[in-house]
Each structure stands twice: as structure tokens, then as C-alpha cells.
């Protein structure tokens, strides 16, 4: 049976209650450039510390669980991370999956979520039909919320606008937060999507540049660049140039400076704490690290 979510507001902070359960924090109303939206990761946040830890997900994922962890650390680790104030309209999870990319990480993750048994409790009016998310209200025509070309209807469903925080935006966020906190399967869906995304990054890098024998350390930086998007329009030429230098992993860590110096410092520290990243190498034949 579908859960009923009700909103509680205290100043700029929004909380929700699912049926008769205890209120839980959703996010704080914050300005961003000319936009307004929700954000929930900040100093002394009331958000539960539900963090991704690679060792918890090594069974079934192997080294890939560890491979995604440095980026998870850069993104704050928390499975419940939310922001709704930028051009993505809705970003969620420890990997900061963004809703604005057709067939992107958020869309694929959300499709997986809608296939879980609990989906009817949280989004009873949504369904995956012919591989895409549709809105299926009783008595209303079924309508596609995303396609291979656009996610604009899905973005609007999750967050109708960037001028202020709407009730539907709070409720959509609350549903994903409550679902993820209450069900291990929802957290596993995030990990599964992050692993698949990073496997895809490695396949793309291998196809474009040929990275057989490259260290897991350098590969992780490449994946983080692609995930974060800090290379801009010249991402691949910058990566190729870095790989040609005597210490490619260090050269890769310079992409995005000085703007992203803090993230790169965090990424470097995470890699330094994982010496196995320097010994494992990418194997093109097996598409794995050996």
C-alpha cells in the first residue's frame, strides 16, 4: 500500500513523515546562482550518516566496490545526498546521480528502483514500460517521462522548477530518502549503478585511448574526471596528453586545477590510502583489474 508523505517545515528546513512514522530531515532551502532548491549535506546536518563503505559491498562486486570508493569520498559518501538547485533539477545518492542526462546514471538507477518490490509503496504512479519510465495514473493516459533524447518530463515530475522549493519536489526527495534508508535493496541499487557506470567509463577509455596495463590509480582518476565532468569539452585530449607524460596518474590529477583543487586533494588522499590501486592493472582482454 502506498505510503502517505506529509511535509513539515521549520524555517528553511524541510522534513517529512511517512504515514505515522517519525519525521525525518529531507533538505534545506538554499540559493544557487539564480536558482533555489534543496540541499542536505552540510556541517551539522541532521541527515543520518548512511555512508557507502566499499568493504560492505565487496561480495558480488569484488574490486569494483573499492574502485568507486574514492569518488564516493569526493561526493560525500552518503547514500541520502540530495540537491535540487542546479541544471540537473534533481541529483541523488552517494554518486550524485543527475536526472538531466538521457539514459544517464540517475535514469538507469531509477529504472532499477522501480523494478523493486517496494516501488509500489513509494511511486505507485510510475512504471517502466518498454525500457523507459512512464507515468501511469488511474484513469489517465500513460505518458513517458524520459526517452533516449530527453528527460525533461522526468525532471519536471521530480522538481517542477528552480524558482523555489515546491511540495512535489520535497515529496519526491523524501520518498527516495526514506526508501534508501529503510531498504538495503535501494542502497544496493545505487552501488550497482555506480559500478556499471565506472565499468562503462573504463570500456570507453580503453576503446578511445588503449589503456591496457594502466594502473588502477590512473584509471580511477580517469573515471572520476568523466563522472565529475571537469575536463569540459576537451576531456579526452587532456586525458590523452596526461597519459603520455612520465607519471600519468599525477598528470591526470592536474586536470581541473585550480578550480577543483579541493576535490583533487580529496581524491589524491583517497588514492594514497589505497596502495592496491598502484599495483593492480587494467586488463583489456578481461575488462577487469588484475
C-alpha positions as CSV (number, residue, x, y, z in Angstrom):
1,X,0.0,0.0,0.0
2,X,1.3,3.4,-0.9
3,X,2.9,5.4,1.9
4,X,1.5,8.9,2.6
5,X,4.1,11.6,3.0
6,X,3.4,14.8,4.8
7,X,5.7,17.9,4.9
8,X,6.9,19.7,7.9
9,X,8.8,23.0,7.6
10,X,10.9,24.8,10.1
11,X,12.4,28.0,8.7
12,X,14.4,26.9,5.6
13,X,14.5,23.2,6.7
14,X,12.1,20.6,5.3
15,X,11.2,17.3,6.9
16,X,8.6,14.7,6.1
17,X,6.6,12.0,7.8
18,X,5.8,8.7,6.1
19,X,2.3,7.7,7.4
20,X,2.5,7.8,11.2
21,X,6.3,7.4,11.3
22,X,8.8,9.8,12.9
23,X,9.6,13.0,10.9
24,X,12.9,12.8,9.1
25,X,15.1,15.5,7.5
26,X,14.9,16.0,3.8
27,X,16.8,19.1,2.9
28,X,17.4,22.8,3.4
29,X,16.2,25.5,1.0
30,X,19.3,27.2,-0.4
31,X,20.0,29.7,-3.2
32,X,22.4,28.8,-6.0
33,X,23.2,31.4,-8.6
34,X,19.7,32.5,-9.7
35,X,18.1,29.2,-8.6
36,X,16.6,27.9,-5.4
37,X,16.4,24.3,-4.3
38,X,17.1,21.7,-1.6
39,X,20.4,20.6,-0.2
40,X,21.1,18.2,2.7
41,X,24.8,17.7,3.1
42,X,26.4,20.4,5.2
43,X,28.1,20.8,8.5
44,X,26.0,19.5,11.4
45,X,23.3,18.2,9.0
46,X,20.5,16.3,10.7
47,X,20.8,13.7,7.9
48,X,21.6,10.2,9.1
49,X,25.2,9.2,8.4
50,X,24.4,6.4,6.0
51,X,27.7,6.1,4.1
52,X,29.0,3.9,1.3
53,X,31.8,1.7,2.5
54,X,33.4,-0.5,-0.1
55,X,34.0,-3.5,2.1
56,X,30.3,-3.7,2.8
57,X,29.7,-4.3,-0.9
58,X,32.7,-6.3,-1.9
59,X,30.7,-9.5,-2.1
60,X,29.2,-9.6,-5.5
61,X,31.2,-6.6,-6.8
62,X,34.8,-7.5,-6.0
63,X,37.4,-4.8,-6.5
64,X,34.9,-2.6,-8.3
65,X,33.4,-1.8,-5.0
66,X,36.7,-0.4,-3.9
67,X,37.3,1.3,-7.3
68,X,34.3,3.5,-6.9
69,X,35.1,4.5,-3.3
70,X,37.5,7.4,-4.0
71,X,34.8,9.1,-6.0
72,X,32.2,8.3,-3.3
73,X,34.5,10.0,-0.8
74,X,34.8,13.1,-3.1
75,X,31.0,13.2,-3.3
76,X,30.5,12.9,0.5
77,X,29.8,9.1,0.7
78,X,26.2,9.5,1.9
79,X,23.6,7.3,0.2
80,X,21.0,10.0,1.0
81,X,22.8,13.0,-0.6
82,X,20.4,15.4,-2.4
83,X,20.4,18.6,-4.3
84,X,17.7,20.1,-6.5
85,X,19.1,23.6,-7.2
86,X,21.1,23.3,-10.4
87,X,20.6,22.5,-14.1
88,X,20.2,18.8,-13.4
89,X,17.0,19.6,-11.4
90,X,17.4,16.5,-9.2
91,X,20.6,14.9,-8.1
92,X,20.6,12.0,-5.6
93,X,22.8,9.4,-3.9
94,X,26.4,8.9,-2.9
95,X,27.4,9.1,-6.6
96,X,25.4,12.3,-7.1
97,X,23.3,10.7,-9.9
98,X,21.9,13.5,-12.1
99,X,18.4,13.5,-13.7
100,X,19.1,15.6,-16.7
101,X,21.1,13.1,-18.8
102,X,19.1,10.8,-21.1
103,X,19.9,7.2,-20.2
104,X,22.3,8.6,-17.7
105,X,23.2,7.2,-14.2
106,X,20.1,8.6,-12.4
107,X,17.7,7.4,-15.1
108,X,19.1,3.9,-15.1
109,X,19.2,3.8,-11.3
110,X,15.6,5.0,-11.1
111,X,14.5,2.3,-13.6
112,X,16.1,-0.3,-11.3
113,X,14.4,1.2,-8.3
114,X,11.0,1.0,-10.0
115,X,11.6,-2.7,-10.5
116,X,12.0,-3.4,-6.8
117,X,9.1,-4.8,-4.8
118,X,8.9,-1.6,-2.6
119,X,8.3,0.6,-5.6
120,X,4.5,0.4,-5.3
121,X,4.9,1.9,-1.7
122,X,6.8,4.9,-2.9
123,X,5.9,5.6,-6.6
124,X,2.7,3.7,-7.3
125,X,2.0,6.0,-10.3
126,X,5.3,5.2,-12.1
127,X,6.3,2.2,-14.1
128,X,9.0,1.1,-16.5
129,X,7.4,0.3,-19.9
130,X,9.4,-0.7,-22.9
131,X,12.6,0.2,-21.0
132,X,11.6,3.8,-20.1
133,X,9.9,5.4,-17.1
134,X,6.3,6.2,-17.6
135,X,3.6,7.9,-15.5
136,X,0.6,5.7,-15.2
137,X,-2.2,7.4,-13.2
138,X,-5.5,5.6,-12.8
139,X,-8.0,7.0,-15.3
140,X,-5.3,9.0,-17.1
141,X,-3.4,8.2,-20.3
142,X,0.1,6.7,-19.8
143,X,2.8,9.2,-20.6
144,X,6.6,8.7,-21.0
145,X,8.7,10.7,-18.6
146,X,12.1,10.0,-20.3
147,X,13.4,8.8,-23.6
148,X,16.6,8.3,-25.5
149,X,16.5,12.0,-26.3
150,X,15.2,13.8,-23.2
151,X,14.5,13.6,-19.5
152,X,12.6,16.9,-19.2
153,X,9.3,15.4,-18.2
154,X,11.1,13.3,-15.5
155,X,12.9,16.4,-14.3
156,X,9.6,18.3,-14.0
157,X,8.0,15.4,-12.2
158,X,10.7,15.4,-9.6
159,X,11.3,19.1,-9.5
160,X,8.8,21.4,-11.3
161,X,11.0,24.5,-11.2
162,X,14.1,26.2,-10.0
163,X,12.5,29.4,-8.8
164,X,11.5,28.0,-5.4
165,X,11.0,24.7,-3.5
166,X,7.7,23.1,-4.4
167,X,5.8,20.5,-2.3
168,X,6.1,17.9,-5.0
169,X,9.9,18.4,-5.0
170,X,10.1,17.8,-1.3
171,X,7.9,14.7,-1.5
172,X,9.9,13.2,-4.3
173,X,13.1,13.7,-2.4
174,X,11.5,12.4,0.8
175,X,10.4,9.2,-0.9
176,X,13.9,8.4,-2.2
177,X,15.5,9.3,1.2
178,X,13.0,7.1,3.2
179,X,13.2,4.2,0.7
180,X,17.0,4.3,0.7
181,X,17.3,4.5,4.5
182,X,14.7,1.7,5.0
183,X,15.7,-0.9,2.4
184,X,19.1,-2.4,1.7
185,X,17.9,-3.2,-1.8
186,X,17.7,0.5,-2.6
187,X,21.3,1.1,-1.4
188,X,22.4,-1.9,-3.5
189,X,20.8,-0.3,-6.5
190,X,23.0,2.8,-6.1
191,X,26.1,0.6,-5.8
192,X,25.1,-1.5,-8.8
193,X,24.6,1.6,-10.9
194,X,27.9,3.2,-9.8
195,X,29.8,0.1,-10.6
196,X,28.1,-0.2,-14.0
197,X,28.9,3.4,-14.7
198,X,32.6,3.0,-13.9
199,X,32.8,-0.2,-15.9
200,X,31.4,1.8,-18.8
201,X,34.0,4.6,-18.3
202,X,36.8,2.1,-18.4
203,X,35.4,0.5,-21.6
204,X,35.2,3.9,-23.2
205,X,38.7,4.9,-22.2
206,X,40.1,1.6,-23.5
207,X,38.3,2.0,-26.8
208,X,39.4,5.6,-27.3
209,X,42.9,5.5,-25.9
210,X,44.0,1.9,-25.3
211,X,44.7,1.7,-21.6
212,X,45.8,-2.0,-21.3
213,X,48.3,-2.2,-18.4
214,X,47.4,1.2,-16.9
215,X,47.3,1.3,-13.1
216,X,44.0,1.2,-11.2
217,X,45.1,4.5,-9.7
218,X,45.3,6.3,-13.0
219,X,42.2,4.5,-14.2
220,X,40.3,5.7,-11.1
221,X,41.3,9.3,-11.9
222,X,40.1,9.0,-15.5
223,X,36.8,7.6,-14.2
224,X,36.4,10.4,-11.7
225,X,37.1,13.0,-14.4
226,X,34.4,11.5,-16.6
227,X,31.9,11.2,-13.7
228,X,32.6,14.8,-12.5
229,X,32.8,16.3,-16.0
230,X,35.7,18.6,-15.0
231,X,37.6,18.1,-18.3
232,X,35.0,20.2,-20.2
233,X,34.8,19.9,-24.0
234,X,38.5,18.9,-24.2
235,X,38.3,16.0,-21.8
236,X,39.6,13.2,-24.0
237,X,42.6,15.3,-25.4
238,X,43.5,16.3,-21.9
239,X,43.4,12.7,-20.7
240,X,45.4,11.5,-23.7
241,X,48.1,14.2,-23.1
242,X,48.3,13.2,-19.4
243,X,48.8,9.5,-20.3
244,X,51.8,10.4,-22.5
245,X,53.6,12.0,-19.6
246,X,56.1,10.1,-17.4
247,X,53.7,9.9,-14.4
248,X,50.3,9.7,-15.9
249,X,48.4,9.3,-12.7
250,X,49.9,12.6,-11.4
251,X,49.3,14.3,-14.7
252,X,45.7,13.2,-14.6
253,X,45.3,14.7,-11.1
254,X,46.2,18.1,-12.6
255,X,43.1,18.2,-14.9
256,X,40.7,20.6,-13.4
257,X,43.2,22.7,-11.5
258,X,42.9,25.3,-10.0
259,X,39.1,25.3,-9.9
260,X,38.7,21.8,-8.4
261,X,41.8,21.8,-6.2
262,X,39.8,20.7,-3.1
263,X,38.2,17.8,-4.8
264,X,41.5,16.7,-6.3
265,X,43.2,16.9,-2.9
266,X,40.5,14.7,-1.5
267,X,40.8,12.3,-4.4
268,X,44.6,12.1,-4.1
269,X,44.4,11.4,-0.3
270,X,41.8,8.6,-1.0
271,X,44.1,7.0,-3.6
272,X,47.2,7.3,-1.4
273,X,45.3,5.4,1.3
274,X,44.7,2.5,-1.1
275,X,48.1,1.1,-2.2
276,X,46.5,-1.7,-4.2
277,X,45.4,0.9,-6.7
278,X,49.1,1.2,-7.6
279,X,49.7,-2.5,-8.1
280,X,46.5,-3.6,-10.0
281,X,46.5,-3.0,-13.7
282,X,43.7,-2.7,-16.3
283,X,43.4,-5.8,-18.5
284,X,41.7,-5.1,-21.8
285,X,41.0,-8.7,-22.6
286,X,39.1,-9.4,-19.4
287,X,37.9,-5.8,-18.8
288,X,39.0,-6.1,-15.2
289,X,41.9,-5.2,-12.9
290,X,44.5,-7.9,-12.3
